[in-house]
C-alpha cells in the first residue's frame, strides 16, 4: 500500500509525516529514533496499514521537518511531547497505539503518562518500546552522542551508505534494498556538494541542555496501559537490569508489561523482518481485541 506525504504545523513548527491506511481506521503512531526519520517505519506501517491508520512523523530537526530555531529549548522530550499533542489535534486522533524506537519510545512514555501534556492522558492505548527503557546505560548514551553530534560528510552516496551500514549494524539484518532506502531517506546535500545525514546536528544538545531527559521512571510508574519492550539481545542501551526493573514497577507491577528479547540485534531492532513485525502486530491486535470485548 502506498503512503501519503504531508505536513502540519505543530507547536509552531512545520512537521513532516507519512500516513498509511484508511483514515477511519484505529490509529498507530510510529515514532523513530534520535538521529533517524519516520521512513524507518515503512515496513511496520506496511504490516499494519490494512487494519490501522499509521502515522510516521519526522521529529523537529530530522528528515523533512523544520529545524528548530531554539535548539536549547526545543530539542528535548518536553517539546517533542508538545509536537505529539498538537499532531493528535491536527489529525483528529482521539486514541492511538504508540510504537517508538529509542527516542520515539521515550516520547511515547512521557505522552502516555500525561505529566507533560495532560490532554494526552488516557488517549494512548498501548506502548511498544523498541529498545527504550526508563533508564538507559550512560556509556551507550555517550557513544550515540559522539557520532550523532558530529555527522560526517562524504563525496558520494556510496560512501555515506557504507557509513550507515557500519553505524547501524546493530539494527540486525536488512536487505540490500532496505539499506539503500535507509541511505536515500537519511541524506541531505551540503552547499559544497557533499552528502551528510539528514538531521540538525544541534539536536544532540538534548544531552547537554537536558542531561536527565531520559530518566523516565516518574513517567513509567504512572502508566496503566499494556507495554511491550522489544530489547535487542545485544543492546548496550537497555541493559537486562533495566528491563527486569520494568517488570516490577508501574505497568509491570500490574502484569501489563511484556519483555521480548530480539536475537541478532543491538540498539535497536529495525522492525523490518517478519518475526519482529509479528510480535508488534500481535501485541496491538491483542490490545484492540481486549478493548472491543470490554465495550461489548
N, C-alpha and C positions, 0 to 999 in steps of 0.2 A: 504494500500500500504506500502511496506517495504521501509526503507531508507538505504542509504549507509553512512558509517562512514569513514571520510577522514581527511587528514592533509595537511596543506600548510604552507610554511614559509612566514610570513608577518612581515614587519618591523624588520626582523632579528630574529623573534620568531616563534616557531612551534605552529600553531593554529589548534585546532581540530574543525570539523564542521560535522553536519549531512546534508544530501542532499536528498530531496524528489521530486518526479515528474520528468517529461521529461526535459532534458537539453535545448531543443529548445524552451520551453515554456517561457512566460513572467515570470520575477523573483520577488520573495518576500524575503527580508532579515528579519528574525525574531530573535531579539536580546534580551537576557534575562536580569534579574535584577542583582543588586550588588553582592550578595553572592550566586547566583544561577548558573545554567548551561543551555546549549541550549536544553537539553531534556525537559525543562519546556514547550517548544513549540510543543511538539508532537501532541497534539490534534489540534492545529491551523494548523500545517503542514498537518495533515491528511485531514482536512477540505478544504484545498486549493490546494493540490497537483494534483488533477485531471485536474486543469486548469493552474496551475503555477508550476514553479520550485521554491522550497522553501529551503533556506539556513539558518541553525540554528547554529551559531558559539558558541564556548566556549570562553569567553574573556580570555586574558592572565591572568594566576593566578587562573583560575577556571576550574573545570572539568578536561578534558584530555589535555588542552592546557598547554604549558610551563609556569612555574613560572618565574616572572621577576627577573633577577639578579641585577636590578637597580630600586628598588621599588619607590624611591623618584621621579624619572623622568618618570616612565612608568605606574604607576597606577594613571592615570589621563585621562580626556577626550581628550586632545590633542593627546596622544599616541594611545588611542583607535580609534580615527579617522584615524590615520596612518594605523592601522591594517585594518580598513574597506576599506580604499582606496586601499591598496595592495591586499586585498581579492577580490575586484572588478576586479583588473587587472589579478590576478592569475586564476580566474574562468571565465574570458572573459565576465563579466557582463557590458553591455553598460548602461542599465537603470534598475531601480528596485523600487518597493514599499517597504516601511520600516515599520515594526511593532516592537515597542520596549517597553518592560516592565521596568518601573522605570529607572535605569541607561541606559538600552538599548534605551529608548526613548530620553534621553539626548544625547547619542551618535548619534542617527539619526538626532536630531535637528542640532547639530554642523556640521555634514556631509552635510546635505541638504543646510545649509546656505552657505557653501563653503569658509568661512573665514579661517579655519584651513587647509583644503585640497581643494584648488581651483579646482583641477582636478575632484572633485565630483560635482561641481556646475552644476545644470541642469540635473543631472543623477538620482536623487531621485524624483519619480513621485508623491508620496503621502506619508504621515507620520501618522501613528497611534501611539499615545502616551498613553500607558496603565498606568494610574496613575502617570504621569510625567508632569511637567509644568516648565516654565522658572523661577519660584520662588517656592521654597519648604519651608515648615514650619520648622524652626530651631529646636524646641523641638523634632520633629519626626526624624530629622537627627541625633540628639544626641542619641535617642533611638536606631536607627539602628546601629550607630557607636559602641554603648556599647555592643550589642550582637554579631555583626559581627566581632569585633576586638578581641574577646575572645571566640573562638569556644570551646564548651565543648567536652569532650571525654567520651565515655561510654564503658562498658564491652560488651554490646550486641547490636545487631541491633534493637531489640525491644525497648530498652531504647532510642536509637537515633531516631527511628521513632516517639516515644512519644514526644521527644523534638521538632521535626519538626512539628508535629501536633499542638503543643501549639504555637510555634513561628509564624507559617504560618496560624494560624486560620483566620486572616483577608482575606486570599485568597478566602474565601467562601467555598461552598460545593465541596468536592472531594469524589469520590467513594473510597471504600476500596482498589481496585486495583490501583487507581491513587496515593493514599497515599503511598502504598508500592513501586510503581515505583519512586515516588519522593525521598523516602528514599534511595532506592538502587542506583539511579543515582546521588546521592548527598553525597556519603560516600567514605572515604578512611580509610585504616587501618594504625595505627601508629606502630612504631617499637616494642612497648610493647604489641601489640595485640588489643588495644582498637580501637574503631571506632570514627570518627570525621567528620564534614562536609568537603566536597571535594573542598577546596579553600585555597589559601595562606592568612593567617591572616594579612600579611603585606599590602594587598590591601586596608585595611581601612585607611592607611596613606594618601590616597587621601584627606581625610577631614582635615588633619593637614598640609600636604605639599602643598595642593592646596585648601585652605579654601573657595575660591569663585568659585570653579569649576562649581557649579550648578546654578550660577546666569547667566541665558541664554537669557535675553531679547534682547541683542545685536544681537544674532543669530536668535532668533524667529522673530524679526522685519524685517529681510531680506527675510523671506520665502514668496514665491509666488506660493505655491502649496497647494492642499487640505490637511487639517489637521483634524484628528479625535481625540479628547480627550475622553478616557474612564476613568471616575473618579469613584472610589469606593465611594459609598454614605457615608460610614463611615470612609473615609480616613482621617488620620491625617497628611498626607504628602502633598497632594494637597488640599488646602483649597478652599472653594467656591469663595473667593475674587480673588484668583489667576486664577481660571477658568473663572470668569467673565472678568478679565482684558485681558485674551487671546482673548476674543471675540471683543475687541476694538482696538487691536494692530496687526501689521504685517498682516498675512493672515486673521485674524479675521476682521480687518477693511475692507478687500476686500470681505467679505462674504464667505471666503474659510474655516473657522474653524467651526467645529461642536462639541458640547459637549454632551455626553451621560452619565448619571449617572447610575451606576450599583448597584441595591439593594442587600443587604445581603453581601456586600464586603467592606473591608477597603483597605489597601495597600498590594497587588494590586490584582485585579481580576485575577483568574487563567487561563482565556481563555480556559476553558475546558468544558463548557456546551453549549448546542445548542443556547441559547439566545445570549450569548456573541459572539460566533463564527459567528452567522448570521449577527450581526452588523458589524463585521470586514469584513467579506466576501462581504456583500452588499456594503460597502464603497469602497473597492478596485474594485469591479466589476463596480461600477458607474464611477470611475475614468478611468478605462480601456475603458468603453463604450464611454465616452466623448472624450478620446484620439483617438479612432478609427473613431469617427464621424468627428473630426477635420481634420484628414488625408484625409478622403474620401470627 
